[in-house]
């Protein structure tokens, strides 16, 4: 999944692909297949970069994913939108941490710790 291939997709398609990949990553986390988790991480990062490069920084298109039923989708969307919607993304991370839903609550809590430390 390269930038050139991603650039041919609409923002809506990229958001859908982001959600699908995050669900796959959740499954890989549950199965403890770390190589798959890492590969999907790279794909999610590529989508985030593509959205960022679009006019007006289209990462805000990921904000509706805060309501997704899958917690991994929510945490990845929150992390990806910290620069464009910091208050909303932080609130989402705080809600995920408070949920206690693992391993996403741990990732959210660690991310909040990093944010608080500057």
C-alpha positions in Angstrom: 0.0 0.0 0.0 2.0 2.9 -1.3 1.3 6.6 -1.5 0.6 6.5 -5.2 -2.0 3.8 -4.8 -3.6 5.5 -1.9 -3.7 8.9 -3.6 -6.1 7.4 -6.2 -8.7 6.8 -3.5 -11.4 9.2 -2.2 -11.1 10.4 1.3 -14.3 8.4 2.1 -12.7 5.3 0.8 -9.5 5.9 2.8 -11.6 6.3 6.0 -13.4 3.0 5.3 -10.1 1.3 4.6 -8.6 2.8 7.9 -11.5 1.3 9.8 -11.3 -2.1 8.1 -7.5 -2.3 8.8 -8.0 -1.3 12.4 -10.5 -4.1 12.9 -8.0 -6.5 11.3 -5.3 -5.2 13.6 -7.6 -5.9 16.6 -8.0 -9.5 15.5 -4.2 -9.8 15.1 -3.7 -8.4 18.6 -6.1 -10.9 20.0 -4.3 -13.7 18.2 -0.9 -12.2 19.3 0.4 -12.2 15.7 2.7 -9.3 16.2 4.1 -9.3 12.7 0.6 -8.8 11.3 -0.1 -6.0 13.9 3.1 -4.3 12.7 2.3 -4.6 9.0 -1.2 -3.2 9.6 0.3 -0.3 11.7 2.4 0.7 8.7 -0.7 0.6 6.4 -2.6 2.8 8.9 0.3 5.2 9.0 0.3 5.4 5.2 -3.4 6.2 5.1 -2.9 8.9 7.8 -0.1 10.4 5.8 -2.1 10.4 2.7 -5.0 12.2 4.5 -2.6 14.7 6.0 -1.2 15.5 2.6 -4.6 16.4 1.1 -5.7 20.0 0.9 -6.8 21.2 4.3 -5.4 18.1 6.0 -8.2 15.5 5.7 -7.4 13.6 8.9 -10.5 15.2 10.4 -12.5 12.8 8.2 -11.5 10.1 10.7 -13.5 11.8 13.5 -16.7 9.9 12.8 -14.8 6.7 13.6 -14.9 7.7 17.3 -18.4 6.2 17.3 -17.3 2.9 15.7 -18.3 -0.3 17.6 -14.7 -1.6 17.5 -12.4 -0.1 20.2 -9.3 -0.5 18.1 -10.8 1.6 15.4 -11.6 4.3 18.0 -8.1 4.4 19.5 -6.4 4.5 16.1 -8.7 7.3 14.9 -8.1 9.2 18.1 -4.3 8.9 17.7 -4.5 9.9 14.0 -6.6 13.0 14.8 -4.6 14.5 17.7 -3.1 17.2 15.5 -6.3 18.3 13.8 -8.8 17.9 16.7 -6.7 17.7 19.9 -9.6 18.3 22.4 -11.9 15.7 20.8 -9.1 13.2 20.3 -7.9 13.6 23.9 -11.5 13.1 25.2 -11.8 10.0 23.1 -8.5 8.6 24.5 -9.6 9.4 28.0 -12.9 7.6 27.4 -11.1 4.6 26.1 -8.7 4.5 29.0 -11.6 4.8 31.5 -13.4 1.9 29.7 -10.8 -0.5 30.9 -11.1 -2.3 27.5 -7.8 -4.0 27.0 -5.4 -3.6 25.2 -6.8 -0.3 23.9 -7.2 1.2 27.3 -3.5 0.6 27.9 -2.6 2.2 24.6 -4.8 5.2 25.3 -3.4 5.6 28.8 0.2 5.5 27.5 -0.6 8.0 24.8 -2.2 10.3 27.3 0.9 10.0 29.5 3.1 11.0 26.6 0.9 14.0 25.8 1.0 15.1 29.4 4.7 14.8 29.5 5.0 17.1 26.5 
